[in-house]
Amino acid sequence: MRDLIVAGNWKMNGSQQFVDEMLSALNQVDFSESIKAVVFPPSVYLYEAIQQAKTVKVGAQNFFHEKSGAYTGELSASMLSDVGCEYVILGHSERRAIFCEDDNLVAKKVVATLGSRLTPILCVGETLEDREGGGYSDVIATQVKAGLSLLSADQISNVVIAYEPVWAIGTGKTASPLQAQEVHKLIRDLVTELAGKEVSVNMSVLYGGSVNAANAQELFSQPDIDGGLVGGASLKVDEFLAICSAAAEVLKR
Ligand code: PEP
């Protein structure tokens, strides 16, 4: 049985006050028999968020794959584990596009989570050009295979994948439930090829791209969509809580 996860990526947004507001609201919700909710604050707020979080998990938005050393400005997997992070987002399209992270670097980061307590959320997704040109399946296959390329079949079972079409991120355009389901099925089939059926049926595959309270339930009801990676809507307390409730409703069915 795979987890249904609602992950809130705050990106470079928020403040100490927002950490307090979001965590105190989430702490009122009992997620114990339900979905997993995870928040991803900017790194300076991680420790504080972890101290406050009672019902949700906390994750980091990025890290560097080396264990330690002269890498000014970077954080390692063991440092994040040390303060209590449980997830890390890797290969986000903003990291790929703005910070020039390629598939090789993403693969090194994914493998560097092994031995830490971090679950990597490997993000993949096509651009508008790839979608309109019809080559999106190849793009997704390349990113999934590359991102998992340094892992054994057994190690792949620790990974969560997020399908995030670049054209839907922060644009207000959402992939239709059928468009998203098609790619999620493709991802699950690829994982079956790489790691076997048992790993693929147990892997959570999240959808990301303008998820909000109005569209979450329909998206998360698709057979291969196991929750969402939420950007903009995770910065509004009520909206994020409503997305978590929508996910919890899907689980009850
Ligand atoms: C994201 O950044 O991962 C994301 C999905 O953003 P948004 O929900 O704002 O589209």
py3Dmol code that shows the C-alpha trace and the ligand (Angstrom):
import py3Dmol

protein = """\
ATOM      1  CA  MET A   1       0.000   0.000   0.000  1.00  0.00           C
ATOM      2  CA  ARG A   2       1.567   3.299  -1.028  1.00  0.00           C
ATOM      3  CA  ASP A   3       1.414   6.597   0.873  1.00  0.00           C
ATOM      4  CA  LEU A   4      -0.755   9.464  -0.266  1.00  0.00           C
ATOM      5  CA  ILE A   5       1.442  12.509   0.258  1.00  0.00           C
ATOM      6  CA  VAL A   6       0.677  16.219   0.162  1.00  0.00           C
ATOM      7  CA  ALA A   7       3.960  18.113  -0.005  1.00  0.00           C
ATOM      8  CA  GLY A   8       4.137  21.903   0.259  1.00  0.00           C
ATOM      9  CA  ASN A   9       7.150  23.475  -1.451  1.00  0.00           C
ATOM     10  CA  TRP A  10       7.462  27.014  -0.134  1.00  0.00           C
ATOM     11  CA  LYS A  11      10.396  27.783  -2.466  1.00  0.00           C
ATOM     12  CA  MET A  12      12.104  31.098  -1.488  1.00  0.00           C
ATOM     13  CA  ASN A  13       9.023  32.351   0.353  1.00  0.00           C
ATOM     14  CA  GLY A  14       7.880  32.597   3.925  1.00  0.00           C
ATOM     15  CA  SER A  15       9.150  34.027   7.181  1.00  0.00           C
ATOM     16  CA  GLN A  16       9.447  33.039  10.806  1.00  0.00           C
ATOM     17  CA  GLN A  17       5.887  34.261  11.272  1.00  0.00           C
ATOM     18  CA  PHE A  18       4.640  32.072   8.411  1.00  0.00           C
ATOM     19  CA  VAL A  19       6.378  29.012   9.922  1.00  0.00           C
ATOM     20  CA  ASP A  20       4.494  29.671  13.166  1.00  0.00           C
ATOM     21  CA  GLU A  21       1.149  30.182  11.411  1.00  0.00           C
ATOM     22  CA  MET A  22       1.379  27.164   9.105  1.00  0.00           C
ATOM     23  CA  LEU A  23       2.733  24.756  11.713  1.00  0.00           C
ATOM     24  CA  SER A  24       0.242  25.753  14.369  1.00  0.00           C
ATOM     25  CA  ALA A  25      -2.624  25.241  11.882  1.00  0.00           C
ATOM     26  CA  LEU A  26      -1.257  21.863  10.725  1.00  0.00           C
ATOM     27  CA  ASN A  27      -0.699  20.774  14.331  1.00  0.00           C
ATOM     28  CA  GLN A  28      -4.485  20.917  14.839  1.00  0.00           C
ATOM     29  CA  VAL A  29      -5.015  18.200  12.209  1.00  0.00           C
ATOM     30  CA  ASP A  30      -4.717  14.517  13.058  1.00  0.00           C
ATOM     31  CA  PHE A  31      -2.969  12.872  10.108  1.00  0.00           C
ATOM     32  CA  SER A  32      -2.129   9.666  11.966  1.00  0.00           C
ATOM     33  CA  GLU A  33      -4.538   7.347  10.132  1.00  0.00           C
ATOM     34  CA  SER A  34      -4.534   9.334   6.950  1.00  0.00           C
ATOM     35  CA  ILE A  35      -2.301  11.026   4.434  1.00  0.00           C
ATOM     36  CA  LYS A  36       1.273  12.177   4.964  1.00  0.00           C
ATOM     37  CA  ALA A  37       1.650  15.960   4.894  1.00  0.00           C
ATOM     38  CA  VAL A  38       5.125  17.407   4.431  1.00  0.00           C
ATOM     39  CA  VAL A  39       6.251  21.029   4.384  1.00  0.00           C
ATOM     40  CA  PHE A  40       9.415  22.264   2.666  1.00  0.00           C
ATOM     41  CA  PRO A  41      10.417  25.642   4.143  1.00  0.00           C
ATOM     42  CA  PRO A  42      13.572  27.515   3.104  1.00  0.00           C
ATOM     43  CA  SER A  43      16.582  25.950   4.825  1.00  0.00           C
ATOM     44  CA  VAL A  44      17.023  28.665   7.462  1.00  0.00           C
ATOM     45  CA  TYR A  45      13.595  27.775   8.870  1.00  0.00           C
ATOM     46  CA  LEU A  46      13.997  23.986   8.791  1.00  0.00           C
ATOM     47  CA  TYR A  47      15.143  23.546  12.363  1.00  0.00           C
ATOM     48  CA  GLU A  48      12.398  25.742  13.752  1.00  0.00           C
ATOM     49  CA  ALA A  49       9.740  24.025  11.631  1.00  0.00           C
ATOM     50  CA  ILE A  50      10.950  20.613  12.821  1.00  0.00           C
ATOM     51  CA  GLN A  51      10.767  21.741  16.440  1.00  0.00           C
ATOM     52  CA  GLN A  52       7.187  22.869  15.953  1.00  0.00           C
ATOM     53  CA  ALA A  53       5.871  20.070  13.718  1.00  0.00           C
ATOM     54  CA  LYS A  54       3.702  17.580  15.603  1.00  0.00           C
ATOM     55  CA  THR A  55       1.541  16.063  12.901  1.00  0.00           C
ATOM     56  CA  VAL A  56       3.487  16.672   9.702  1.00  0.00           C
ATOM     57  CA  LYS A  57       6.924  15.898   8.331  1.00  0.00           C
ATOM     58  CA  VAL A  58       9.471  18.479   7.273  1.00  0.00           C
ATOM     59  CA  GLY A  59      11.678  18.314   4.202  1.00  0.00           C
ATOM     60  CA  ALA A  60      14.392  20.345   2.485  1.00  0.00           C
ATOM     61  CA  GLN A  61      14.192  21.873  -0.975  1.00  0.00           C
ATOM     62  CA  ASN A  62      17.687  20.837  -2.019  1.00  0.00           C
ATOM     63  CA  PHE A  63      21.126  19.693  -0.825  1.00  0.00           C
ATOM     64  CA  PHE A  64      24.588  19.017  -2.246  1.00  0.00           C
ATOM     65  CA  HIS A  65      25.669  15.431  -2.834  1.00  0.00           C
ATOM     66  CA  GLU A  66      29.157  15.564  -1.299  1.00  0.00           C
ATOM     67  CA  LYS A  67      29.521  14.443   2.306  1.00  0.00           C
ATOM     68  CA  SER A  68      31.394  17.550   3.538  1.00  0.00           C
ATOM     69  CA  GLY A  69      34.129  19.948   2.473  1.00  0.00           C
ATOM     70  CA  ALA A  70      34.795  23.235   0.721  1.00  0.00           C
ATOM     71  CA  TYR A  71      31.367  23.811  -0.820  1.00  0.00           C
ATOM     72  CA  THR A  72      30.460  27.277   0.391  1.00  0.00           C
ATOM     73  CA  GLY A  73      26.761  27.815   0.851  1.00  0.00           C
ATOM     74  CA  GLU A  74      25.781  24.153   0.547  1.00  0.00           C
ATOM     75  CA  LEU A  75      24.192  21.636   2.944  1.00  0.00           C
ATOM     76  CA  SER A  76      24.772  17.872   3.006  1.00  0.00           C
ATOM     77  CA  ALA A  77      22.291  15.026   3.375  1.00  0.00           C
ATOM     78  CA  SER A  78      23.686  14.159   6.786  1.00  0.00           C
ATOM     79  CA  MET A  79      23.243  17.744   8.025  1.00  0.00           C
ATOM     80  CA  LEU A  80      19.611  17.716   6.963  1.00  0.00           C
ATOM     81  CA  SER A  81      19.093  14.325   8.598  1.00  0.00           C
ATOM     82  CA  ASP A  82      20.819  15.586  11.714  1.00  0.00           C
ATOM     83  CA  VAL A  83      18.265  18.332  12.306  1.00  0.00           C
ATOM     84  CA  GLY A  84      15.360  15.967  11.608  1.00  0.00           C
ATOM     85  CA  CYS A  85      14.462  16.443   7.933  1.00  0.00           C
ATOM     86  CA  GLU A  86      12.770  13.409   6.428  1.00  0.00           C
ATOM     87  CA  TYR A  87      12.401  14.369   2.773  1.00  0.00           C
ATOM     88  CA  VAL A  88      14.308  16.316   0.145  1.00  0.00           C
ATOM     89  CA  ILE A  89      13.114  17.628  -3.223  1.00  0.00           C
ATOM     90  CA  LEU A  90      15.607  16.843  -6.006  1.00  0.00           C
ATOM     91  CA  GLY A  91      15.618  17.758  -9.682  1.00  0.00           C
ATOM     92  CA  HIS A  92      12.930  20.421  -9.371  1.00  0.00           C
ATOM     93  CA  SER A  93      12.518  22.182 -12.717  1.00  0.00           C
ATOM     94  CA  GLU A  94      13.602  25.492 -11.150  1.00  0.00           C
ATOM     95  CA  ARG A  95      16.870  23.860 -10.041  1.00  0.00           C
ATOM     96  CA  ARG A  96      17.290  22.344 -13.493  1.00  0.00           C
ATOM     97  CA  ALA A  97      16.515  25.576 -15.389  1.00  0.00           C
ATOM     98  CA  ILE A  98      17.866  28.354 -13.141  1.00  0.00           C
ATOM     99  CA  PHE A  99      20.729  26.526 -11.414  1.00  0.00           C
ATOM    100  CA  CYS A 100      21.717  24.374 -14.410  1.00  0.00           C
ATOM    101  CA  GLU A 101      21.307  21.034 -12.608  1.00  0.00           C
ATOM    102  CA  ASP A 102      21.433  18.252 -15.169  1.00  0.00           C
ATOM    103  CA  ASP A 103      20.352  14.619 -14.979  1.00  0.00           C
ATOM    104  CA  ASN A 104      23.855  13.499 -13.885  1.00  0.00           C
ATOM    105  CA  LEU A 105      23.911  15.852 -10.932  1.00  0.00           C
ATOM    106  CA  VAL A 106      20.347  14.909  -9.994  1.00  0.00           C
ATOM    107  CA  ALA A 107      21.327  11.214 -10.038  1.00  0.00           C
ATOM    108  CA  LYS A 108      24.300  11.935  -7.728  1.00  0.00           C
ATOM    109  CA  LYS A 109      22.006  13.756  -5.324  1.00  0.00           C
ATOM    110  CA  VAL A 110      19.445  10.951  -5.353  1.00  0.00           C
ATOM    111  CA  VAL A 111      22.093   8.324  -4.536  1.00  0.00           C
ATOM    112  CA  ALA A 112      23.589  10.579  -1.838  1.00  0.00           C
ATOM    113  CA  THR A 113      20.367  10.277   0.190  1.00  0.00           C
ATOM    114  CA  LEU A 114      21.142   6.600   0.848  1.00  0.00           C
ATOM    115  CA  GLY A 115      22.289   6.031   4.369  1.00  0.00           C
ATOM    116  CA  SER A 116      20.590   9.220   5.543  1.00  0.00           C
ATOM    117  CA  ARG A 117      17.043   9.442   6.828  1.00  0.00           C
ATOM    118  CA  LEU A 118      15.977  11.440   3.766  1.00  0.00           C
ATOM    119  CA  THR A 119      13.426  10.216   1.251  1.00  0.00           C
ATOM    120  CA  PRO A 120      14.206  11.860  -2.092  1.00  0.00           C
ATOM    121  CA  ILE A 121      11.320  13.297  -4.115  1.00  0.00           C
ATOM    122  CA  LEU A 122      12.697  13.097  -7.651  1.00  0.00           C
ATOM    123  CA  CYS A 123      10.975  15.679  -9.872  1.00  0.00           C
ATOM    124  CA  VAL A 124      10.554  15.100 -13.596  1.00  0.00           C
ATOM    125  CA  GLY A 125       8.549  16.973 -16.175  1.00  0.00           C
ATOM    126  CA  GLU A 126       8.424  18.187 -19.737  1.00  0.00           C
ATOM    127  CA  THR A 127       8.432  21.757 -21.072  1.00  0.00           C
ATOM    128  CA  LEU A 128       5.584  23.178 -23.127  1.00  0.00           C
ATOM    129  CA  GLU A 129       7.700  22.678 -26.235  1.00  0.00           C
ATOM    130  CA  ASP A 130       8.165  18.973 -25.402  1.00  0.00           C
ATOM    131  CA  ARG A 131       4.436  18.581 -24.790  1.00  0.00           C
ATOM    132  CA  GLU A 132       3.354  20.383 -27.955  1.00  0.00           C
ATOM    133  CA  GLY A 133       5.992  18.599 -30.009  1.00  0.00           C
ATOM    134  CA  GLY A 134       4.659  15.253 -28.748  1.00  0.00           C
ATOM    135  CA  GLY A 135       8.024  14.109 -27.344  1.00  0.00           C
ATOM    136  CA  TYR A 136       7.060  14.355 -23.700  1.00  0.00           C
ATOM    137  CA  SER A 137       7.085  10.611 -23.014  1.00  0.00           C
ATOM    138  CA  ASP A 138      10.730  10.395 -24.092  1.00  0.00           C
ATOM    139  CA  VAL A 139      11.661  13.359 -21.903  1.00  0.00           C
ATOM    140  CA  ILE A 140       9.988  11.791 -18.879  1.00  0.00           C
ATOM    141  CA  ALA A 141      11.580   8.396 -19.566  1.00  0.00           C
ATOM    142  CA  THR A 142      15.037   9.971 -19.878  1.00  0.00           C
ATOM    143  CA  GLN A 143      14.683  11.929 -16.630  1.00  0.00           C
ATOM    144  CA  VAL A 144      13.283   8.976 -14.646  1.00  0.00           C
ATOM    145  CA  LYS A 145      15.921   6.531 -15.900  1.00  0.00           C
ATOM    146  CA  ALA A 146      18.750   9.021 -15.334  1.00  0.00           C
ATOM    147  CA  GLY A 147      17.527  10.062 -11.884  1.00  0.00           C
ATOM    148  CA  LEU A 148      17.379   6.440 -10.725  1.00  0.00           C
ATOM    149  CA  SER A 149      20.444   5.267 -12.649  1.00  0.00           C
ATOM    150  CA  LEU A 150      22.804   4.984  -9.660  1.00  0.00           C
ATOM    151  CA  LEU A 151      20.379   2.980  -7.528  1.00  0.00           C
ATOM    152  CA  SER A 152      19.795  -0.761  -7.268  1.00  0.00           C
ATOM    153  CA  ALA A 153      16.246  -2.065  -7.626  1.00  0.00           C
ATOM    154  CA  ASP A 154      16.013  -2.341  -3.876  1.00  0.00           C
ATOM    155  CA  GLN A 155      17.218   1.229  -3.356  1.00  0.00           C
ATOM    156  CA  ILE A 156      14.648   2.551  -5.835  1.00  0.00           C
ATOM    157  CA  SER A 157      11.989   1.511  -3.337  1.00  0.00           C
ATOM    158  CA  ASN A 158      13.063   4.471  -1.121  1.00  0.00           C
ATOM    159  CA  VAL A 159      12.260   7.053  -3.787  1.00  0.00           C
ATOM    160  CA  VAL A 160       9.142   9.150  -4.370  1.00  0.00           C
ATOM    161  CA  ILE A 161       8.723  10.576  -7.878  1.00  0.00           C
ATOM    162  CA  ALA A 162       6.897  13.825  -8.644  1.00  0.00           C
ATOM    163  CA  TYR A 163       5.590  14.438 -12.142  1.00  0.00           C
ATOM    164  CA  GLU A 164       5.653  18.200 -12.619  1.00  0.00           C
ATOM    165  CA  PRO A 165       4.994  19.411 -16.152  1.00  0.00           C
ATOM    166  CA  VAL A 166       7.062  22.604 -16.397  1.00  0.00           C
ATOM    167  CA  TRP A 167       4.253  24.363 -18.271  1.00  0.00           C
ATOM    168  CA  ALA A 168       1.950  23.835 -15.278  1.00  0.00           C
ATOM    169  CA  ILE A 169       4.289  25.063 -12.534  1.00  0.00           C
ATOM    170  CA  GLY A 170       3.269  28.439 -11.159  1.00  0.00           C
ATOM    171  CA  THR A 171       1.226  29.176 -14.285  1.00  0.00           C
ATOM    172  CA  GLY A 172      -2.277  28.392 -13.071  1.00  0.00           C
ATOM    173  CA  LYS A 173      -2.489  25.813 -15.899  1.00  0.00           C
ATOM    174  CA  THR A 174      -3.002  22.325 -14.544  1.00  0.00           C
ATOM    175  CA  ALA A 175      -2.546  19.110 -16.476  1.00  0.00           C
ATOM    176  CA  SER A 176      -5.972  17.547 -16.841  1.00  0.00           C
ATOM    177  CA  PRO A 177      -6.488  14.495 -14.636  1.00  0.00           C
ATOM    178  CA  LEU A 178      -6.266  12.313 -17.756  1.00  0.00           C
ATOM    179  CA  GLN A 179      -3.081  13.974 -19.026  1.00  0.00           C
ATOM    180  CA  ALA A 180      -1.503  13.562 -15.600  1.00  0.00           C
ATOM    181  CA  GLN A 181      -2.718   9.969 -15.197  1.00  0.00           C
ATOM    182  CA  GLU A 182      -1.222   9.031 -18.571  1.00  0.00           C
ATOM    183  CA  VAL A 183       2.235  10.206 -17.492  1.00  0.00           C
ATOM    184  CA  HIS A 184       1.933   8.729 -13.996  1.00  0.00           C
ATOM    185  CA  LYS A 185       1.130   5.340 -15.532  1.00  0.00           C
ATOM    186  CA  LEU A 186       4.135   5.722 -17.816  1.00  0.00           C
ATOM    187  CA  ILE A 187       6.338   6.491 -14.802  1.00  0.00           C
ATOM    188  CA  ARG A 188       5.014   3.483 -12.899  1.00  0.00           C
ATOM    189  CA  ASP A 189       5.634   1.248 -15.918  1.00  0.00           C
ATOM    190  CA  LEU A 190       9.194   2.574 -16.180  1.00  0.00           C
ATOM    191  CA  VAL A 191       9.781   1.823 -12.499  1.00  0.00           C
ATOM    192  CA  THR A 192       8.428  -1.698 -13.088  1.00  0.00           C
ATOM    193  CA  GLU A 193      11.006  -2.139 -15.865  1.00  0.00           C
ATOM    194  CA  LEU A 194      13.812  -0.815 -13.678  1.00  0.00           C
ATOM    195  CA  ALA A 195      12.964  -2.302 -10.302  1.00  0.00           C
ATOM    196  CA  GLY A 196      10.105  -4.762 -10.652  1.00  0.00           C
ATOM    197  CA  LYS A 197       6.390  -4.754  -9.985  1.00  0.00           C
ATOM    198  CA  GLU A 198       6.572  -4.849  -6.211  1.00  0.00           C
ATOM    199  CA  VAL A 199       8.634  -1.660  -6.087  1.00  0.00           C
ATOM    200  CA  SER A 200       6.474   0.148  -8.641  1.00  0.00           C
ATOM    201  CA  VAL A 201       3.116  -0.654  -7.037  1.00  0.00           C
ATOM    202  CA  ASN A 202       4.415   0.587  -3.696  1.00  0.00           C
ATOM    203  CA  MET A 203       6.001   3.797  -5.000  1.00  0.00           C
ATOM    204  CA  SER A 204       4.201   7.102  -4.384  1.00  0.00           C
ATOM    205  CA  VAL A 205       4.087   9.193  -7.564  1.00  0.00           C
ATOM    206  CA  LEU A 206       2.981  12.775  -6.884  1.00  0.00           C
ATOM    207  CA  TYR A 207       1.552  15.309  -9.308  1.00  0.00           C
ATOM    208  CA  GLY A 208       2.757  18.921  -9.212  1.00  0.00           C
ATOM    209  CA  GLY A 209       1.677  21.904 -11.267  1.00  0.00           C
ATOM    210  CA  SER A 210      -0.869  24.458 -10.031  1.00  0.00           C
ATOM    211  CA  VAL A 211      -2.571  22.062  -7.632  1.00  0.00           C
ATOM    212  CA  ASN A 212      -5.168  23.893  -5.562  1.00  0.00           C
ATOM    213  CA  ALA A 213      -8.128  23.153  -3.308  1.00  0.00           C
ATOM    214  CA  ALA A 214     -10.496  23.051  -6.289  1.00  0.00           C
ATOM    215  CA  ASN A 215      -8.624  20.541  -8.447  1.00  0.00           C
ATOM    216  CA  ALA A 216      -6.813  18.390  -5.864  1.00  0.00           C
ATOM    217  CA  GLN A 217      -9.485  15.785  -5.261  1.00  0.00           C
ATOM    218  CA  GLU A 218     -10.023  14.956  -8.927  1.00  0.00           C
ATOM    219  CA  LEU A 219      -6.298  14.766  -9.606  1.00  0.00           C
ATOM    220  CA  PHE A 220      -5.563  12.625  -6.535  1.00  0.00           C
ATOM    221  CA  SER A 221      -8.435  10.268  -7.434  1.00  0.00           C
ATOM    222  CA  GLN A 222      -6.613   9.051 -10.536  1.00  0.00           C
ATOM    223  CA  PRO A 223      -5.358   5.505 -10.078  1.00  0.00           C
ATOM    224  CA  ASP A 224      -1.655   6.332 -10.403  1.00  0.00           C
ATOM    225  CA  ILE A 225      -1.615   9.723  -8.663  1.00  0.00           C
ATOM    226  CA  ASP A 226      -0.649   9.447  -5.007  1.00  0.00           C
ATOM    227  CA  GLY A 227      -0.955  13.044  -3.893  1.00  0.00           C
ATOM    228  CA  GLY A 228       0.715  16.272  -4.883  1.00  0.00           C
ATOM    229  CA  LEU A 229       3.726  18.525  -4.733  1.00  0.00           C
ATOM    230  CA  VAL A 230       2.176  21.928  -4.175  1.00  0.00           C
ATOM    231  CA  GLY A 231       3.932  25.267  -4.704  1.00  0.00           C
ATOM    232  CA  GLY A 232       1.892  28.497  -4.629  1.00  0.00           C
ATOM    233  CA  ALA A 233      -1.106  27.005  -2.835  1.00  0.00           C
ATOM    234  CA  SER A 234       1.125  25.763   0.005  1.00  0.00           C
ATOM    235  CA  LEU A 235       1.725  29.392   0.990  1.00  0.00           C
ATOM    236  CA  LYS A 236      -1.888  29.925   1.995  1.00  0.00           C
ATOM    237  CA  VAL A 237      -2.755  28.188   5.233  1.00  0.00           C
ATOM    238  CA  ASP A 238      -6.444  27.554   4.471  1.00  0.00           C
ATOM    239  CA  GLU A 239      -5.761  26.437   0.920  1.00  0.00           C
ATOM    240  CA  PHE A 240      -3.060  23.991   1.972  1.00  0.00           C
ATOM    241  CA  LEU A 241      -5.312  22.570   4.687  1.00  0.00           C
ATOM    242  CA  ALA A 242      -8.100  22.203   2.114  1.00  0.00           C
ATOM    243  CA  ILE A 243      -5.759  20.293  -0.217  1.00  0.00           C
ATOM    244  CA  CYS A 244      -4.821  17.986   2.669  1.00  0.00           C
ATOM    245  CA  SER A 245      -8.542  17.429   3.379  1.00  0.00           C
ATOM    246  CA  ALA A 246      -9.211  16.704  -0.296  1.00  0.00           C
ATOM    247  CA  ALA A 247      -6.456  14.085  -0.226  1.00  0.00           C
ATOM    248  CA  ALA A 248      -7.837  12.564   2.978  1.00  0.00           C
ATOM    249  CA  GLU A 249     -11.260  12.285   1.298  1.00  0.00           C
ATOM    250  CA  VAL A 250      -9.711  10.327  -1.568  1.00  0.00           C
ATOM    251  CA  LEU A 251      -8.219   7.872   0.917  1.00  0.00           C
ATOM    252  CA  LYS A 252     -11.610   7.219   2.510  1.00  0.00           C
ATOM    253  CA  ARG A 253     -13.098   5.882  -0.731  1.00  0.00           C
TER     254      ARG A 253
END
"""
ligand_1 = """\
10
PEP
C 6.231 23.385 -7.647
O 6.981 24.340 -7.591
O 6.668 22.263 -7.377
C 4.836 23.613 -8.022
C 4.134 22.586 -8.378
O 4.381 24.925 -8.003
P 2.863 25.396 -8.231
O 1.979 24.529 -7.391
O 2.861 26.819 -7.796
O 2.571 25.225 -9.681
"""
view = py3Dmol.view(width=600, height=400)
view.addModel(protein, "pdb")
view.setStyle({"model": 0}, {"cartoon": {"style": "trace"}})
view.addModel(ligand_1, "xyz")
view.setStyle({"model": 1}, {"stick": {}})
view.zoomTo()
view.show()
